[in-house]
Amino acid sequence: MTDFPITIYHNPDCGTSRNTLALIRAAGYEPEVVEYLQSGWTPALLDELVSATGLTARELLRDKGTPAAELGLLVSGASDSAILKAMVDHPVLVNRPIVKTPKGVRLCRPSEEVLPLLDRQPDHFVKEDGAVVIP
Protein backbone atom coordinates (compact mmCIF):
# COMPACT_ATOMS: atom_id res chain seq x y z
CA MET A 1 0.00 0.00 0.00
CA THR A 2 1.28 3.43 -0.89
CA ASP A 3 1.34 6.40 1.43
CA PHE A 4 -0.84 8.21 -1.12
CA PRO A 5 -3.55 5.71 -2.04
CA ILE A 6 -5.71 6.49 -5.04
CA THR A 7 -8.89 4.73 -6.09
CA ILE A 8 -10.58 5.39 -9.41
CA TYR A 9 -14.11 4.15 -10.06
CA HIS A 10 -13.56 3.53 -13.73
CA ASN A 11 -15.40 2.61 -16.89
CA PRO A 12 -12.85 1.52 -19.52
CA ASP A 13 -15.36 2.29 -22.31
CA CYS A 14 -15.44 5.99 -21.32
CA GLY A 15 -12.83 8.32 -22.84
CA THR A 16 -12.97 10.72 -19.87
CA SER A 17 -12.39 7.82 -17.50
CA ARG A 18 -9.49 6.50 -19.60
CA ASN A 19 -7.92 9.98 -19.74
CA THR A 20 -8.28 10.40 -15.98
CA LEU A 21 -6.62 7.05 -15.34
CA ALA A 22 -3.83 7.96 -17.77
CA LEU A 23 -3.31 11.32 -16.01
CA ILE A 24 -2.97 9.54 -12.65
CA ARG A 25 -0.46 7.11 -14.12
CA ALA A 26 1.43 9.93 -15.86
CA ALA A 27 1.92 11.47 -12.41
CA GLY A 28 3.63 8.25 -11.33
CA TYR A 29 0.84 6.50 -9.44
CA GLU A 30 -0.67 3.07 -9.88
CA PRO A 31 -4.18 3.48 -8.49
CA GLU A 32 -6.64 0.88 -7.37
CA VAL A 33 -8.93 0.59 -10.39
CA VAL A 34 -12.51 -0.38 -9.61
CA GLU A 35 -14.44 -1.28 -12.74
CA TYR A 36 -17.80 -0.56 -11.17
CA LEU A 37 -19.84 -1.89 -14.10
CA GLN A 38 -18.45 -5.33 -13.18
CA SER A 39 -18.22 -4.99 -9.39
CA GLY A 40 -21.38 -2.98 -8.89
CA TRP A 41 -22.12 -0.58 -6.06
CA THR A 42 -23.23 -1.01 -2.49
CA PRO A 43 -25.59 1.48 -0.88
CA ALA A 44 -22.94 2.26 1.75
CA LEU A 45 -20.23 2.99 -0.83
CA LEU A 46 -22.53 5.21 -2.89
CA ASP A 47 -23.63 7.10 0.25
CA GLU A 48 -19.96 7.59 1.16
CA LEU A 49 -19.00 8.84 -2.31
CA VAL A 50 -22.00 11.16 -2.63
CA SER A 51 -21.22 12.66 0.76
CA ALA A 52 -17.48 12.96 0.08
CA THR A 53 -17.95 14.65 -3.31
CA GLY A 54 -20.42 17.15 -1.90
CA LEU A 55 -22.74 16.31 -4.78
CA THR A 56 -26.31 15.12 -4.59
CA ALA A 57 -27.31 11.75 -5.99
CA ARG A 58 -29.02 13.64 -8.83
CA GLU A 59 -25.77 15.48 -9.62
CA LEU A 60 -23.93 12.16 -9.77
CA LEU A 61 -26.60 10.61 -12.00
CA ARG A 62 -25.62 9.91 -15.58
CA ASP A 63 -28.50 10.16 -18.02
CA LYS A 64 -26.71 9.83 -21.38
CA GLY A 65 -26.72 6.22 -22.57
CA THR A 66 -28.49 4.96 -19.45
CA PRO A 67 -32.02 3.90 -18.47
CA ALA A 68 -32.42 7.01 -16.24
CA ALA A 69 -35.38 8.42 -18.18
CA GLU A 70 -37.13 5.05 -18.47
CA LEU A 71 -36.76 4.58 -14.70
CA GLY A 72 -38.35 7.97 -14.02
CA LEU A 73 -35.18 9.39 -12.47
CA LEU A 74 -35.04 12.58 -14.53
CA VAL A 75 -38.35 13.98 -13.26
CA SER A 76 -38.10 16.68 -10.62
CA GLY A 77 -39.86 14.52 -8.02
CA ALA A 78 -37.34 11.66 -8.09
CA SER A 79 -35.83 11.43 -4.61
CA ASP A 80 -32.15 10.94 -3.85
CA SER A 81 -33.01 7.63 -2.17
CA ALA A 82 -34.78 6.41 -5.34
CA ILE A 83 -31.84 7.53 -7.46
CA LEU A 84 -29.32 5.79 -5.16
CA LYS A 85 -31.36 2.57 -5.18
CA ALA A 86 -31.49 2.69 -8.99
CA MET A 87 -27.71 3.24 -9.08
CA VAL A 88 -27.18 0.08 -7.05
CA ASP A 89 -29.51 -1.82 -9.38
CA HIS A 90 -28.05 -0.24 -12.55
CA PRO A 91 -24.36 0.71 -11.99
CA VAL A 92 -24.22 2.51 -15.36
CA LEU A 93 -26.35 5.29 -13.82
CA VAL A 94 -23.36 6.60 -11.86
CA ASN A 95 -21.40 9.25 -13.70
CA ARG A 96 -17.69 8.61 -14.03
CA PRO A 97 -14.93 8.62 -13.20
CA ILE A 98 -14.94 9.21 -9.47
CA VAL A 99 -11.49 9.47 -7.90
CA LYS A 100 -10.65 9.17 -4.21
CA THR A 101 -7.28 10.26 -2.76
CA PRO A 102 -6.11 11.57 0.62
CA LYS A 103 -6.86 15.06 -0.80
CA GLY A 104 -10.53 14.32 -1.41
CA VAL A 105 -13.09 12.73 -3.67
CA ARG A 106 -14.52 14.15 -6.85
CA LEU A 107 -16.25 13.41 -10.08
CA CYS A 108 -13.47 14.02 -12.61
CA ARG A 109 -15.34 15.46 -15.58
CA PRO A 110 -13.37 16.75 -17.36
CA SER A 111 -10.39 14.53 -16.64
CA GLU A 112 -8.26 17.50 -15.51
CA GLU A 113 -10.43 17.64 -12.38
CA VAL A 114 -8.17 14.90 -11.00
CA LEU A 115 -5.12 17.16 -10.83
CA PRO A 116 -6.00 18.92 -7.53
CA LEU A 117 -6.46 15.48 -5.94
CA LEU A 118 -2.84 14.48 -6.63
CA ASP A 119 0.17 15.43 -4.53
CA ARG A 120 2.42 15.50 -7.60
CA GLN A 121 1.66 16.40 -11.19
CA PRO A 122 2.63 14.80 -14.47
CA ASP A 123 5.38 16.56 -16.44
CA HIS A 124 3.40 16.25 -19.67
CA PHE A 125 -0.01 14.96 -20.67
CA VAL A 126 -2.01 14.79 -23.89
CA LYS A 127 -5.54 13.37 -23.98
CA GLU A 128 -6.58 10.60 -26.36
CA ASP A 129 -8.12 13.20 -28.67
CA GLY A 130 -4.85 15.14 -28.88
CA ALA A 131 -5.85 17.94 -26.48
CA VAL A 132 -2.80 19.07 -24.52
CA VAL A 133 -3.48 19.23 -20.79
CA ILE A 134 0.11 19.77 -19.61
CA PRO A 135 2.53 20.89 -22.33
OpenMM code with the backbone's topology and positions (N, CA, C; nanometers):
from openmm import Vec3, app, unit

residues = "MET THR ASP PHE PRO ILE THR ILE TYR HIS ASN PRO ASP CYS GLY THR SER ARG ASN THR LEU ALA LEU ILE ARG ALA ALA GLY TYR GLU PRO GLU VAL VAL GLU TYR LEU GLN SER GLY TRP THR PRO ALA LEU LEU ASP GLU LEU VAL SER ALA THR GLY LEU THR ALA ARG GLU LEU LEU ARG ASP LYS GLY THR PRO ALA ALA GLU LEU GLY LEU LEU VAL SER GLY ALA SER ASP SER ALA ILE LEU LYS ALA MET VAL ASP HIS PRO VAL LEU VAL ASN ARG PRO ILE VAL LYS THR PRO LYS GLY VAL ARG LEU CYS ARG PRO SER GLU GLU VAL LEU PRO LEU LEU ASP ARG GLN PRO ASP HIS PHE VAL LYS GLU ASP GLY ALA VAL VAL ILE PRO".split()
positions = [
    Vec3(0.0842, -0.1189, 0.0000),
    Vec3(0.0000, 0.0000, 0.0000),
    Vec3(0.0883, 0.1246, 0.0000),
    Vec3(0.0519, 0.2190, -0.0792),
    Vec3(0.1277, 0.3426, -0.0895),
    Vec3(0.0847, 0.4411, 0.0189),
    Vec3(0.1696, 0.5387, 0.0455),
    Vec3(0.1340, 0.6402, 0.1431),
    Vec3(0.0415, 0.7459, 0.0823),
    Vec3(0.0121, 0.7334, -0.0455),
    Vec3(-0.0840, 0.8207, -0.1123),
    Vec3(-0.1768, 0.7339, -0.1970),
    Vec3(-0.2676, 0.6633, -0.1301),
    Vec3(-0.3548, 0.5706, -0.2040),
    Vec3(-0.4555, 0.6451, -0.2916),
    Vec3(-0.4758, 0.5915, -0.4090),
    Vec3(-0.5709, 0.6486, -0.5045),
    Vec3(-0.6624, 0.5361, -0.5525),
    Vec3(-0.7906, 0.5651, -0.5520),
    Vec3(-0.8893, 0.4732, -0.6085),
    Vec3(-0.9639, 0.5478, -0.7172),
    Vec3(-0.9767, 0.4836, -0.8328),
    Vec3(-1.0577, 0.5393, -0.9410),
    Vec3(-1.1700, 0.4417, -0.9704),
    Vec3(-1.2927, 0.4929, -0.9674),
    Vec3(-1.4109, 0.4154, -1.0055),
    Vec3(-1.4248, 0.4414, -1.1550),
    Vec3(-1.3925, 0.3395, -1.2323),
    Vec3(-1.3559, 0.3525, -1.3725),
    Vec3(-1.4474, 0.2725, -1.4636),
    Vec3(-1.4724, 0.3313, -1.5805),
    Vec3(-1.5400, 0.2608, -1.6892),
    Vec3(-1.4446, 0.2651, -1.8085),
    Vec3(-1.3842, 0.1525, -1.8442),
    Vec3(-1.2855, 0.1523, -1.9522),
    Vec3(-1.3425, 0.1896, -2.0888),
    Vec3(-1.4753, 0.1900, -2.1039),
    Vec3(-1.5362, 0.2293, -2.2307),
    Vec3(-1.5536, 0.3802, -2.2427),
    Vec3(-1.5235, 0.4541, -2.1371),
    Vec3(-1.5435, 0.5987, -2.1325),
    Vec3(-1.4110, 0.6708, -2.1542),
    Vec3(-1.4052, 0.7579, -2.2545),
    Vec3(-1.2832, 0.8324, -2.2839),
    Vec3(-1.2392, 0.9213, -2.1685),
    Vec3(-1.3333, 0.9863, -2.1012),
    Vec3(-1.2973, 1.0717, -1.9872),
    Vec3(-1.2362, 0.9875, -1.8766),
    Vec3(-1.2923, 0.8712, -1.8527),
    Vec3(-1.2390, 0.7821, -1.7502),
    Vec3(-1.0999, 0.7322, -1.7889),
    Vec3(-1.0820, 0.6954, -1.9143),
    Vec3(-0.9494, 0.6502, -1.9601),
    Vec3(-0.8459, 0.7625, -1.9482),
    Vec3(-0.8836, 0.8849, -1.9858),
    Vec3(-0.7916, 0.9975, -1.9740),
    Vec3(-0.7567, 1.0271, -1.8289),
    Vec3(-0.8541, 1.0161, -1.7398),
    Vec3(-0.8282, 1.0403, -1.5980),
    Vec3(-0.7309, 0.9364, -1.5438),
    Vec3(-0.7530, 0.8106, -1.5763),
    Vec3(-0.6616, 0.7048, -1.5336),
    Vec3(-0.5216, 0.7286, -1.5896),
    Vec3(-0.5134, 0.7687, -1.7153),
    Vec3(-0.3833, 0.7956, -1.7771),
    Vec3(-0.3142, 0.9148, -1.7104),
    Vec3(-0.3891, 1.0168, -1.6714),
    Vec3(-0.3310, 1.1315, -1.6009),
    Vec3(-0.2720, 1.0885, -1.4668),
    Vec3(-0.3459, 1.0051, -1.3944),
    Vec3(-0.2972, 0.9541, -1.2650),
    Vec3(-0.1673, 0.8771, -1.2855),
    Vec3(-0.1664, 0.7907, -1.3842),
    Vec3(-0.0460, 0.7111, -1.4119),
    Vec3(0.0692, 0.7985, -1.4607),
    Vec3(0.0387, 0.9024, -1.5381),
    Vec3(0.1432, 0.9931, -1.5864),
    Vec3(0.2092, 1.0682, -1.4708),
    Vec3(0.1362, 1.0821, -1.3598),
    Vec3(0.1924, 1.1472, -1.2408),
    Vec3(0.2736, 1.0489, -1.1569),
    Vec3(0.2796, 0.9234, -1.2005),
    Vec3(0.3635, 0.8248, -1.1325),
    Vec3(0.2924, 0.7372, -1.0319),
    Vec3(0.1608, 0.7327, -1.0365),
    Vec3(0.0836, 0.6500, -0.9439),
    Vec3(0.0292, 0.5264, -1.0148),
    Vec3(0.0086, 0.4218, -0.9382),
    Vec3(-0.0673, 0.3067, -0.9877),
    Vec3(-0.1877, 0.2930, -0.8942),
    Vec3(-0.3008, 0.3470, -0.9365),
    Vec3(-0.4178, 0.3482, -0.8490),
    Vec3(-0.4866, 0.2122, -0.8405),
    Vec3(-0.5706, 0.2001, -0.7402),
    Vec3(-0.6641, 0.0878, -0.7370),
    Vec3(-0.7728, 0.1222, -0.8381),
    Vec3(-0.7941, 0.0357, -0.9343),
    Vec3(-0.8926, 0.0591, -1.0389),
    Vec3(-1.0137, -0.0296, -1.0101),
    Vec3(-1.1266, 0.0346, -0.9866),
    Vec3(-1.2510, -0.0379, -0.9605),
    Vec3(-1.3390, -0.0217, -1.0842),
    Vec3(-1.3551, -0.1300, -1.1575),
    Vec3(-1.4438, -0.1280, -1.2742),
    Vec3(-1.5848, -0.1552, -1.2233),
    Vec3(-1.6531, -0.0467, -1.1888),
    Vec3(-1.7800, -0.0563, -1.1173),
    Vec3(-1.8926, -0.1194, -1.1992),
    Vec3(-1.8800, -0.1218, -1.3317),
    Vec3(-1.9838, -0.1894, -1.4103),
    Vec3(-1.9777, -0.3403, -1.3869),
    Vec3(-1.8596, -0.3899, -1.3497),
    Vec3(-1.8445, -0.5326, -1.3179),
    Vec3(-1.8693, -0.5593, -1.1701),
    Vec3(-1.8122, -0.4749, -1.0841),
    Vec3(-1.8216, -0.4994, -0.9394),
    Vec3(-1.9527, -0.4524, -0.8796),
    Vec3(-2.0149, -0.3539, -0.9424),
    Vec3(-2.1381, -0.2977, -0.8888),
    Vec3(-2.1108, -0.2006, -0.7746),
    Vec3(-2.2176, -0.1525, -0.7169),
    Vec3(-2.2117, -0.0580, -0.6062),
    Vec3(-2.2863, -0.1142, -0.4870),
    Vec3(-2.2450, -0.0735, -0.3701),
    Vec3(-2.3234, -0.1014, -0.2495),
    Vec3(-2.3870, 0.0296, -0.2070),
    Vec3(-2.4990, 0.0232, -0.1377),
    Vec3(-2.5587, 0.1479, -0.0883),
    Vec3(-2.4623, 0.2263, 0.0009),
    Vec3(-2.3870, 0.1566, 0.0853),
    Vec3(-2.2935, 0.2256, 0.1755),
    Vec3(-2.1845, 0.2984, 0.0977),
    Vec3(-2.1284, 0.2348, -0.0042),
    Vec3(-2.0234, 0.2989, -0.0834),
    Vec3(-2.0786, 0.4203, -0.1574),
    Vec3(-2.1942, 0.4069, -0.2180),
    Vec3(-2.2533, 0.5209, -0.2890),
    Vec3(-2.2824, 0.6354, -0.1929),
    Vec3(-2.3382, 0.6055, -0.0759),
    Vec3(-2.3625, 0.7099, 0.0247),
    Vec3(-2.2327, 0.7810, 0.0604),
    Vec3(-2.1263, 0.7025, 0.0811),
    Vec3(-1.9958, 0.7592, 0.1160),
    Vec3(-1.9439, 0.8504, 0.0047),
    Vec3(-1.9518, 0.8051, -0.1197),
    Vec3(-1.9004, 0.8839, -0.2311),
    Vec3(-1.9832, 1.0103, -0.2548),
    Vec3(-2.1145, 0.9984, -0.2455),
    Vec3(-2.1995, 1.1158, -0.2627),
    Vec3(-2.1654, 1.2193, -0.1567),
    Vec3(-2.1545, 1.1749, -0.0333),
    Vec3(-2.1218, 1.2660, 0.0762),
    Vec3(-1.9835, 1.3286, 0.0568),
    Vec3(-1.8859, 1.2473, 0.0211),
    Vec3(-1.7485, 1.2956, 0.0082),
    Vec3(-1.7303, 1.3928, -0.1084),
    Vec3(-1.8066, 1.3741, -0.2161),
    Vec3(-1.7946, 1.4646, -0.3309),
    Vec3(-1.8665, 1.5965, -0.3060),
    Vec3(-1.9608, 1.5954, -0.2127),
    Vec3(-2.0417, 1.7149, -0.1904),
    Vec3(-2.1514, 1.7308, -0.2942),
    Vec3(-2.1693, 1.6288, -0.3767),
    Vec3(-2.2742, 1.6307, -0.4780),
    Vec3(-2.3998, 1.5628, -0.4243),
    Vec3(-2.5105, 1.5879, -0.4889),
    Vec3(-2.6313, 1.5119, -0.4588),
    Vec3(-2.6319, 1.3880, -0.5476),
    Vec3(-2.7169, 1.2939, -0.5141),
    Vec3(-2.7311, 1.1750, -0.5986),
    Vec3(-2.7710, 1.2173, -0.7406),
    Vec3(-2.8589, 1.3159, -0.7508),
    Vec3(-2.9018, 1.3640, -0.8831),
    Vec3(-2.7838, 1.4202, -0.9612),
    Vec3(-2.6930, 1.4914, -0.8941),
    Vec3(-2.5772, 1.5485, -0.9620),
    Vec3(-2.4783, 1.4413, -1.0064),
    Vec3(-2.4813, 1.3271, -0.9416),
    Vec3(-2.3930, 1.2161, -0.9770),
    Vec3(-2.4584, 1.1214, -1.0786),
    Vec3(-2.5844, 1.1459, -1.1079),
    Vec3(-2.6599, 1.0608, -1.2000),
    Vec3(-2.6195, 1.0872, -1.3440),
    Vec3(-2.5907, 0.9801, -1.4149),
    Vec3(-2.5616, 0.9909, -1.5583),
    Vec3(-2.6887, 0.9563, -1.6338),
    Vec3(-2.7292, 1.0451, -1.7250),
    Vec3(-2.8497, 1.0162, -1.8024),
    Vec3(-2.8179, 0.9708, -1.9442),
    Vec3(-2.7074, 1.0190, -2.0013),
    Vec3(-2.6712, 0.9831, -2.1384),
    Vec3(-2.6343, 0.8348, -2.1468),
    Vec3(-2.7030, 0.7627, -2.2350),
    Vec3(-2.6716, 0.6224, -2.2570),
    Vec3(-2.7100, 0.5310, -2.1417),
    Vec3(-2.8057, 0.5748, -2.0605),
    Vec3(-2.8491, 0.4956, -1.9450),
    Vec3(-3.0020, 0.4859, -1.9442),
    Vec3(-3.0566, 0.3996, -1.8587),
    Vec3(-3.2022, 0.3900, -1.8474),
    Vec3(-3.2632, 0.4930, -1.7514),
    Vec3(-3.1941, 0.6032, -1.7224),
    Vec3(-3.2418, 0.7012, -1.6241),
    Vec3(-3.3821, 0.7527, -1.6565),
    Vec3(-3.4061, 0.7892, -1.7812),
    Vec3(-3.5381, 0.8418, -1.8185),
    Vec3(-3.6454, 0.7345, -1.8040),
    Vec3(-3.6154, 0.6140, -1.8538),
    Vec3(-3.7134, 0.5054, -1.8468),
    Vec3(-3.7487, 0.4691, -1.7023),
    Vec3(-3.6537, 0.4888, -1.6119),
    Vec3(-3.6756, 0.4577, -1.4705),
    Vec3(-3.7411, 0.5731, -1.3951),
    Vec3(-3.7695, 0.6831, -1.4647),
    Vec3(-3.8352, 0.7975, -1.4021),
    Vec3(-3.7441, 0.8802, -1.3132),
    Vec3(-3.6129, 0.8707, -1.3348),
    Vec3(-3.5183, 0.9389, -1.2468),
    Vec3(-3.4903, 1.0828, -1.2872),
    Vec3(-3.5339, 1.1224, -1.4053),
    Vec3(-3.5045, 1.2575, -1.4530),
    Vec3(-3.6148, 1.3574, -1.4189),
    Vec3(-3.7267, 1.3085, -1.3658),
    Vec3(-3.8347, 1.3982, -1.3258),
    Vec3(-3.7970, 1.4680, -1.1960),
    Vec3(-3.8492, 1.5881, -1.1784),
    Vec3(-3.8098, 1.6678, -1.0623),
    Vec3(-3.8460, 1.6021, -0.9290),
    Vec3(-3.9453, 1.5157, -0.9271),
    Vec3(-3.9861, 1.4520, -0.8023),
    Vec3(-3.9066, 1.3293, -0.7614),
    Vec3(-3.8131, 1.2851, -0.8435),
    Vec3(-3.7342, 1.1658, -0.8088),
    Vec3(-3.6452, 1.1973, -0.6886),
    Vec3(-3.6589, 1.1185, -0.5844),
    Vec3(-3.5829, 1.1432, -0.4615),
    Vec3(-3.4407, 1.0897, -0.4723),
    Vec3(-3.3519, 1.1447, -0.3886),
    Vec3(-3.2151, 1.0943, -0.3846),
    Vec3(-3.2134, 0.9467, -0.3478),
    Vec3(-3.3007, 0.9051, -0.2567),
    Vec3(-3.3009, 0.7632, -0.2174),
    Vec3(-3.3429, 0.6746, -0.3340),
    Vec3(-3.4374, 0.7189, -0.4153),
    Vec3(-3.4783, 0.6412, -0.5335),
    Vec3(-3.3646, 0.6364, -0.6353),
    Vec3(-3.2960, 0.7481, -0.6516),
    Vec3(-3.1835, 0.7528, -0.7457),
    Vec3(-3.0719, 0.6606, -0.6979),
    Vec3(-3.0384, 0.6656, -0.5689),
    Vec3(-2.9322, 0.5790, -0.5158),
    Vec3(-2.9681, 0.4317, -0.5296),
    Vec3(-3.0930, 0.3966, -0.5027),
    Vec3(-3.1357, 0.2575, -0.5184),
    Vec3(-3.1213, 0.2142, -0.6640),
    Vec3(-3.1616, 0.3007, -0.7560),
    Vec3(-3.1487, 0.2687, -0.8987),
    Vec3(-3.0019, 0.2539, -0.9385),
    Vec3(-2.9143, 0.3343, -0.8781),
    Vec3(-2.7711, 0.3244, -0.9084),
    Vec3(-2.7137, 0.1903, -0.8633),
    Vec3(-2.7617, 0.1400, -0.7512),
    Vec3(-2.7183, 0.0078, -0.7051),
    Vec3(-2.7680, -0.0989, -0.8022),
    Vec3(-2.8920, -0.0850, -0.8449),
    Vec3(-2.9510, -0.1824, -0.9376),
    Vec3(-2.8946, -0.1721, -1.0797),
    Vec3(-2.8543, -0.0515, -1.1184),
    Vec3(-2.8046, -0.0245, -1.2546),
    Vec3(-2.6771, 0.0597, -1.2424),
    Vec3(-2.5611, -0.0025, -1.2224),
    Vec3(-2.4360, 0.0711, -1.1989),
    Vec3(-2.4026, 0.1758, -1.3058),
    Vec3(-2.4503, 0.1575, -1.4270),
    Vec3(-2.4218, 0.2510, -1.5359),
    Vec3(-2.4806, 0.3897, -1.5084),
    Vec3(-2.5728, 0.4004, -1.4137),
    Vec3(-2.6345, 0.5288, -1.3818),
    Vec3(-2.5415, 0.6247, -1.3084),
    Vec3(-2.4299, 0.5740, -1.2586),
    Vec3(-2.3356, 0.6598, -1.1859),
    Vec3(-2.2390, 0.7227, -1.2858),
    Vec3(-2.2317, 0.8554, -1.2801),
    Vec3(-2.1396, 0.9249, -1.3697),
    Vec3(-1.9967, 0.8923, -1.3317),
    Vec3(-1.9069, 0.9053, -1.4253),
    Vec3(-1.7694, 0.8611, -1.4031),
    Vec3(-1.6714, 0.9534, -1.4713),
    Vec3(-1.5475, 0.9425, -1.4285),
    Vec3(-1.4928, 0.8616, -1.3198),
    Vec3(-1.4984, 0.9382, -1.1874),
    Vec3(-1.5049, 0.8636, -1.0807),
    Vec3(-1.4938, 0.9208, -0.9469),
    Vec3(-1.3573, 0.8785, -0.8946),
    Vec3(-1.2833, 0.9746, -0.8412),
    Vec3(-1.1493, 0.9473, -0.7902),
    Vec3(-1.1437, 0.9855, -0.6429),
    Vec3(-1.0815, 0.8960, -0.5648),
    Vec3(-1.0653, 0.9172, -0.4211),
    Vec3(-0.9162, 0.9140, -0.3886),
    Vec3(-0.8670, 1.0197, -0.3225),
    Vec3(-0.7283, 1.0262, -0.2763),
    Vec3(-0.7299, 1.0865, -0.1357),
    Vec3(-0.6155, 1.0911, -0.0684),
    Vec3(-0.6111, 1.1573, 0.0621),
    Vec3(-0.6495, 1.3057, 0.0556),
    Vec3(-0.6492, 1.3650, -0.0639),
    Vec3(-0.6861, 1.5058, -0.0796),
    Vec3(-0.8351, 1.5261, -0.1037),
    Vec3(-0.9100, 1.4170, -0.1204),
    Vec3(-1.0535, 1.4318, -0.1410),
    Vec3(-1.1094, 1.3343, -0.2417),
    Vec3(-1.2359, 1.3568, -0.2721),
    Vec3(-1.3093, 1.2728, -0.3667),
    Vec3(-1.3832, 1.3657, -0.4614),
    Vec3(-1.3754, 1.3337, -0.5903),
    Vec3(-1.4524, 1.4152, -0.6845),
    Vec3(-1.4844, 1.3381, -0.8105),
    Vec3(-1.5896, 1.3866, -0.8741),
    Vec3(-1.6246, 1.3412, -1.0079),
    Vec3(-1.5303, 1.4142, -1.1025),
    Vec3(-1.4520, 1.3417, -1.1784),
    Vec3(-1.3474, 1.4015, -1.2608),
    Vec3(-1.3923, 1.4164, -1.4053),
    Vec3(-1.4858, 1.5077, -1.4256),
    Vec3(-1.5335, 1.5457, -1.5583),
    Vec3(-1.5183, 1.6945, -1.5689),
    Vec3(-1.4289, 1.7451, -1.6474),
    Vec3(-1.3369, 1.6750, -1.7361),
    Vec3(-1.2236, 1.6080, -1.6582),
    Vec3(-1.1435, 1.5325, -1.7285),
    Vec3(-1.0389, 1.4526, -1.6637),
    Vec3(-0.9392, 1.5370, -1.5850),
    Vec3(-0.9197, 1.6621, -1.6220),
    Vec3(-0.8264, 1.7499, -1.5510),
    Vec3(-0.8684, 1.7753, -1.4065),
    Vec3(-0.9936, 1.7478, -1.3748),
    Vec3(-1.0431, 1.7641, -1.2376),
    Vec3(-0.9671, 1.6764, -1.1390),
    Vec3(-0.8952, 1.5764, -1.1882),
    Vec3(-0.8175, 1.4897, -1.0996),
    Vec3(-0.6923, 1.5592, -1.0469),
    Vec3(-0.6412, 1.6572, -1.1178),
    Vec3(-0.5123, 1.7165, -1.0828),
    Vec3(-0.5059, 1.7720, -0.9398),
    Vec3(-0.6077, 1.8440, -0.8908),
    Vec3(-0.6003, 1.8922, -0.7526),
    Vec3(-0.6022, 1.7806, -0.6472),
    Vec3(-0.6416, 1.6605, -0.6875),
    Vec3(-0.6462, 1.5476, -0.5943),
    Vec3(-0.5110, 1.4777, -0.5795),
    Vec3(-0.4145, 1.5146, -0.6633),
    Vec3(-0.2841, 1.4484, -0.6633),
    Vec3(-0.1819, 1.5322, -0.5867),
    Vec3(-0.0858, 1.4665, -0.5225),
    Vec3(0.0175, 1.5433, -0.4527),
    Vec3(0.1415, 1.5667, -0.5386),
    Vec3(0.1398, 1.5146, -0.6602),
    Vec3(0.2415, 1.5496, -0.7601),
    Vec3(0.1730, 1.5465, -0.8973),
    Vec3(0.2278, 1.6231, -0.9882),
    Vec3(0.1657, 1.6402, -1.1190),
    Vec3(0.2500, 1.5744, -1.2274),
    Vec3(0.1860, 1.5312, -1.3354),
    Vec3(0.2633, 1.4796, -1.4475),
    Vec3(0.3438, 1.5920, -1.5124),
    Vec3(0.4565, 1.5570, -1.5738),
    Vec3(0.5376, 1.6558, -1.6439),
    Vec3(0.4741, 1.6962, -1.7761),
    Vec3(0.3979, 1.6036, -1.8341),
    Vec3(0.3403, 1.6251, -1.9666),
    Vec3(0.2189, 1.5338, -1.9795),
    Vec3(0.1126, 1.5846, -2.0432),
    Vec3(-0.0010, 1.4959, -2.0674),
    Vec3(-0.0825, 1.5465, -2.1849),
    Vec3(-0.1150, 1.4528, -2.2744),
    Vec3(-0.2010, 1.4795, -2.3891),
    Vec3(-0.3136, 1.3771, -2.3858),
    Vec3(-0.4375, 1.4260, -2.3977),
    Vec3(-0.5537, 1.3368, -2.3977),
    Vec3(-0.5570, 1.2511, -2.5242),
    Vec3(-0.6403, 1.1496, -2.5205),
    Vec3(-0.6581, 1.0597, -2.6356),
    Vec3(-0.6921, 1.1357, -2.7631),
    Vec3(-0.7693, 1.2447, -2.7490),
    Vec3(-0.8124, 1.3204, -2.8667),
    Vec3(-0.7098, 1.4220, -2.9145),
    Vec3(-0.5921, 1.4234, -2.8489),
    Vec3(-0.4854, 1.5140, -2.8876),
    Vec3(-0.4831, 1.6445, -2.8108),
    Vec3(-0.5829, 1.6703, -2.7266),
    Vec3(-0.5851, 1.7938, -2.6477),
    Vec3(-0.4707, 1.7912, -2.5456),
    Vec3(-0.3940, 1.8980, -2.5433),
    Vec3(-0.2798, 1.9074, -2.4516),
    Vec3(-0.3296, 1.9609, -2.3183),
    Vec3(-0.3094, 1.8825, -2.2131),
    Vec3(-0.3480, 1.9231, -2.0787),
    Vec3(-0.2292, 1.9892, -2.0103),
    Vec3(-0.1141, 1.9245, -2.0189),
    Vec3(0.0106, 1.9766, -1.9608),
    Vec3(0.1156, 1.9713, -2.0709),
    Vec3(0.1560, 2.0883, -2.1210),
    Vec3(0.2526, 2.0889, -2.2329),
    Vec3(0.3895, 2.0368, -2.1945),
] * unit.nanometer
topology = app.Topology()
chain = topology.addChain("A")
for resn in residues:
    res = topology.addResidue(resn, chain)
    for name in ("N", "CA", "C"):
        topology.addAtom(name, app.Element.getBySymbol(name[0]), res)
